Amino acid sequence: MISEPALRGYILEEVLAWMLRSSGYEVLTAQDDQDKAPWKVLEERNHGMVVRGRGAWHQADTLGQFRYVPPFSLPIRLFVEAKFTQPKVRLPTVRNGHGVVHDVNENVMTTVTAGSGPRRPRTRYRYSYAIFSTSGFSQDAQEFALAHQISLVDLSMPDFQKLRGLVRTAAKDVHAALQALPAAELPAVREIRNYLRRPLLNLWEEPVVTDPSVTNPLDVLADSLRSRSTLGMILAFPAAPFVLGLASDDLYSFVTYALEQPTHSVRLRRLRQPAPHSVWEIRPREHPNAYALTFGLPEQVEAWILDQEAGSPSRTRWVKESMLSAMTLYWMDGDHAHTFQLRYTAAEFLEGAG
């Protein structure tokens, strides 16, 4: 039977996929690949969906594609892996992510011949990998991720406490229900995930778990998520080899402001809060009470950024020239993608007690 920590991670992945839909992230299923062999890159197998790499097929529990394509680029697909465990995520997890994304990106064959038929182009994608952790990352995991552009998103901030609590409670109740079931009636993880995807992602894949003792906690989780209009996260894309998960207790205040001012200046403040590491806060420069977004950086990532300005006579000069001086965000409004850009100058950097 699946362990409770592993179950927390699987449920968290589905919740994150739901939250990231506002950033244009759409979860893929094997049915989204309409090609036939040998052009097919997504398949459904007994243990779930797999994606084709150059050397192997790789399991993809949560694979999504962004609905916007950057100029002069390929469609972007993102592997999402979530860890909800007490110890920090260590190097093997990050190394595995790198191995997967490297292999699928090496699958660069642009034309394929099917038997004696004509050659035709194969659709290509740019795959990325993001690991979300509720307990942070070890130092060697962070250093490896930076070197190989694996995004690490820290969910240990106080702003994600509600999210962690909802997932923890659901996983605990589901796990207790599983322990009470006979071994022959235990549902597969895939059935549990497929059930949760129906209310959250509007995906109606089979098979699904049907035992009420298991489905009831999942229903409570889905209802709680959809009723919490203040619970939100949006991805930000700086000119850096990682993405940021911005949290807000009132995400729609940010959206309302950004729709009126898609590009605006912000203030960046590094807070001192009870957390494994520093929390960063973003507020609009002209109307600082309009919204607040926060994010955390793994310790080595933050140190790596700060070290870029080693030897500079002024720390604010780092802010002006750093890779975080502009962040691009996307917001989906139905089928329309809005693009926002947050900019700040050296004078807008603050550091305080929060």
N, C-alpha and C positions, 0 to 999 in steps of 0.2 A: 504494500500500500504506500502511496505517496506520503512523504513526510510533511509536517505542517509548514516548516520554512520554505520548502520547495513549492508548496501550494500557494503560500503568500506571494512568491515571486510570479507564478503563472497568473494569478488573479490580478496582481499589480500591472502586469504587461497589458492585460485587456483594458484595465482602467486608464492606463497611459494612452493607449490607442484611441480611446474615447476622448480623452482630454485634448489630444493633439490634432483631432479633426479640425478644430478651429484654425490651426496653422496650415491646413491644406493636406494633412496626412491621411491617406485612405488605405485601410488594411486590404491586402490582396488575398485572394483565394486562388486555387488552381484553375477555377473556372474563368478567371480574368485573362488567362492565356489561351486564346482561341486558335493558336497555331497547332499544327500537327507535327509529329516527329518527321524530320530531325530538327525542325526549327523551334520546337517547344522548349521553354526554359523553366516552366513551373509544372509540377506534377503532384497529384494526390496519391499518397501511399498509406499503408496501414497505420503508421505512426504519425501521419499528418502531411502537411505540404513540404515539398523539397524544392530547392532551386538549383539549377544546373551551373556548375563551375567548369573550369577547364579540366580538372583532374577528377572531380567527384560531384555527386549530388549532395547538397547540404540541407539539413532540416532547418525550416524557417517557421518557428512558432508564431512570431509576429513580424511580418514583413509588410511594409507599406510603401506607397508611391506618392510623391508630392504632386499635386495637381497643376503646379506651375513648373515650367522648364526654364532655367536660367539661360540668358542669351549665349550663343556659341557653345552650348553644352549639350549633354544628354539628359533624358528623363532621369530623375533622381529617385532611387529606392533606398529605404532605410531599414536595416535590421534593428529591432528594439529588443533588448534583453534587460530584464529587471531582477535585482537581487534584494530580497527582504530578509536578511539574516543579521545576526548579532556581530560576527566578525567582519572586518573590512573585506571588500572584494580584492582578491589577490591576483598576482601575475597570470596564472594559468587561464583565468576567465578572459582576461584582456587578450592574451596571446591566441586563444581559440577564436575570438572575434576577428582578430587580424588575419588569421589563417583562412577563415571563411570568406571574408570580404575580398582578400587578395585573390583567392582562387576564382570567385565568380567574376571579378573584374578582369581576370586574365582570359576569360572566355570571349575572346575578341574576334572570333571568326565572323566575318561580315557577310559571307555568302556560303550557301550550302547547296549541294546537289542532292536531290532525292531520287535515287535510282538513276534512270536515264533521262529524267526530266531536266528542265532548264535550271540554271543557277538563279537563286533569288537572294536578296539581302535579308539578313537576320536583324531584327530589332535589337538595338543595343541600349544598355542602361548604365548609369553610374551608381554603384552600390556604396553605401556608407554604413557605419555601425555605431550605435550608441548604447552605452550601458548605464542604466539608472540604478543607484544604490541608496538604500536607506541608512547605511552605516559608513559610508565613505569608501576610500580606496587606499590600499597600501602604497608605500612610496615607490616600489619598483613597478607596480601596476600603473601608476600615474606617469612615471618616466617613459615606460614602454608605449603607453597610449599617446603621449605627446610626440614621440618619435615617429609613430605610424598613423597618426591622425585618426585615432579612435576617440570618439567623444565620450566623456565621462560627465554624467549629470548627477549632482549630489542632491538627494532628497532628505537629508538629515536636518535641514533648516527648520526653525519653529513654524514657518509658514506652511510647511507640508505636514504638520502634526495631524490636522483633520483627515487628510488623505491617508496617512499611515494608520490612523485609528480605524477608519472604515474598512480598510483592507485587512487589517489584523483581526478585527472582529469577525468578518465574513469567513476568513480562512480558518479561524478557530472553530466556528460553528460547523462549517462544512467538514472539517477534519473529524470532529466529534461524531457527526452523522455517519461518516465513512467507517469509523471504528465500530459502530453498532451494526453494520450491515454484514451479512454472511459473505465469505470470500467470493462465492460464485456470483454475487449480485453487485460487486464493487464496480462502479463506472470507471472508464478510462479518463485520463486527464483531458483528452481531446473532447470527450462528451461534456465535461464540466465547462470547458472553455467555449464550446459551441453554444451551450445554453446561455451563457452570459453575453455572448456576442449578439444575441437577438435583440434585447432591449437597448444595448449600448451602441451597437454598430449596425443594426438592421441587417445582419447577415444570418441567413437561415440555413446553415449547413447542417447536415446529419452526419453521425448520430448525435443525440443529445441525452443527457441524464434526465430521468423522469421521476425518480424517487423524491417525494415531497420533502423528506427530511434533509435532502441535499439541495434541492432547488429553492426552498424557502429562504435560507440565508443569502442566496444569490439574488433573489427578488428584492430583499430588503436592501442589499448593497446598491443595486441598480436604481431603486426608488430614491435612496438617500443621495446618490450622486446627481440625479436629474433634478432633485428639489433644491439642491444647494447652488443657487445662482452665483454665490460669492466664491465658490471653489473653482479656481482656474489656473491654467498654466499655458504659456505660449512660448514657442521657440523663437530665439533670436540668433541671427547669423552675423557674427562679427567677422572682420577680415583676419581670421585666426583659424588654426587647425582644430576647431571644436565648435560645438553649438552650446547655447546657454538655455536653460529652462527657467524662464521668468515666472515667478509666482505672484499672485495677487489675491487679496480677500475680496476685491471688487474689480474683476477683470473688465467688466463692461464700462466702468468709468474711464479706463484707459482707452478702450475702443471708441467711445463717444468722443473723447478729446482728439484721438488720432485721426478719426474720420474728418474732423474739421481742420486739423493741421497735420497732414500726413508726414511732413518733414518738420521737425522742431528740435530745438536745443533742450538739453536736459542737464540736470545736476547729478553727479555721481557721488555717493557717500558710502564710505566703508564703516559699517556699524560695529559696535562691540556688544555682542549679545551672547547669552549662554548657548553655545553651539560648539561643535567640534572645531570650528574655524570661523573666520570672518564671514559676515553677511554683507552683501552690497545692496544698496538701495538706489533706485532711479526715480527721480521726480522731474516734471517739466520745469524749465527755468522760469518761464513767465508766470505760471500759475502752479506753484509747488503743491497746493492742496488738491489739485484736480485728480491726481492718481498717484499711486506708489507701486512700483514693481521691485521685487527683490530676487536675488540669485546668490548662489554660493559657488565658489571655485574650490576644487580639490587643492590641498596645500601646495603640492609641487607645481600645479598649474599656476597658482597665484604667485609663488616664488619665482617661477620661470618668467612670468610677465614682468614682475618687478625688476628682475635681474637684467632685463633688456636695456634698462637705462642706467646700468652700473657706471659710475663715474660722472654722471650728469650733475652739474652744480645745482640743479633745481628739480625737486621731485615732480612738480607740476609739469615740467617739460616732458616727463614720461607720459603723462596723461594725454598731452597734446599729440604726441607722436606714436603712441602705442596702437596696437591692433584693435583695441577696444574703443577707439575714438568715434566709431560709427557702427551702429547695429541695424540690420535690416530685419523687419518682421513682416509676416504675412497673416492676413485675417480673411477667412472665407465667409462670405455673405451669400448663402445659396451657392450658385455656380460662379459667382464673381469673386475674384481674389483682389483684395486691397493690399497695397504695399506701403509700409510705414518705414521711416528711417529716423532713428534717434541719434542726435549728434551732440557732442559736448566739446568744449574747449578747455584749455589748461586752467582757466579761471574758475571753472565749474566744479573742480574736484574738492571734496570736503572729506574730512575724517573726524569722527566724533563718537560720542558715547551712545548715540542712538536713542 
